[in-house]
Amino acid sequence: MRIVWALRSLLFVLWLVVTVVPWSLAAVVLSIFVRGPRLYWPTMAWLRVAVWGARVICGVRHRLHGIEYLPTAADGHAAVLLASKHQSTWETFALPGLMPHPLAFVFKRELLYIPFFGWAMGRLDMIHIDRSKRAAAWKQVAAQGKRLSAQGIWVIMFPEGTRIERGRQGSYQNGASRLAITCGVPIVPIAVTSAKCWPRKSFLLRPGTVDVSIGRPIATTGRRPDELMREVETWIEAEMRRLDPEAYPEGDRGALPARPDVVRGGA
């Protein structure tokens, strides 16, 4: 079975390489003429192609829970900050296509050096930081976050900072809660069980279903970054144990009632 997974995963990687080169070059050329959403959506469409390839080639599907909690066009897609669990590359590919509004990732600037993919990302209005200069990095994140939030763009961060193995809980940092408070926007917790199908730091994909669960927006007015992040962490980790109970020790699951949310499938 692992041989089959390996062959399908190799085909998927080839699919990524073959599609990202022309798509990225087209995005760079397009960026000469347009910016903002008119550049964002055509560029991010490649991520939909990548997720489609994962589904068709490797059998990686998804279920989306709680989409009704996100701001809608009726309220102008009001700005929020998305704080997501991070287990694999899958959610970085999938979340822009699943969200109904442009996203701005906060990411390390080294990603801009990746040929083709990084070049296209560098043309989008996102927040790339130099992690070796922590004080300057925060000032940049705060300034850019305020500017983007004022434009109604949704900023997205991974509070654990890096990909975490299935069944593990990383150290939740206060950067996301601090930025949400600074920008005066609600923070939306997101649980993602992507490591079931796409393990951390691996391109050996296995068929299955990734659950993406969106929580209710949490108000940030009058909150402290540490206690706000603890609330985000509590919701995400409880939801991870509800969605993927076999990944966690039985005594670590707690009371996990089912949530009666709208669920959408596909990829």
Secondary structure, 3 states (H helix, E strand, C coil): CHHHHHHHHHHHHHHHHHHHHHHHHHHHHHCCCCCCHHHHHHHHHHHHHHHHHHHHHHCEEEEEECHHHCCCHHHCCCCCEEEECCCCCHHHHHHHHHCCCCEEEEEEHHHHHCCCHHHHHHCCCCEEECCCCHHHHHHHHHHHHHHHHHCCCEEEECCCCCCCCCCCCCCCCCHHHHHHHHHCCCEEEEEECHHHCCCCCCCCCCCEEEEEEECCCECCCCCCHHHHHHHHHHHHHHHHHHHCHHHCCHHHCCCCCCCCCCEEECC
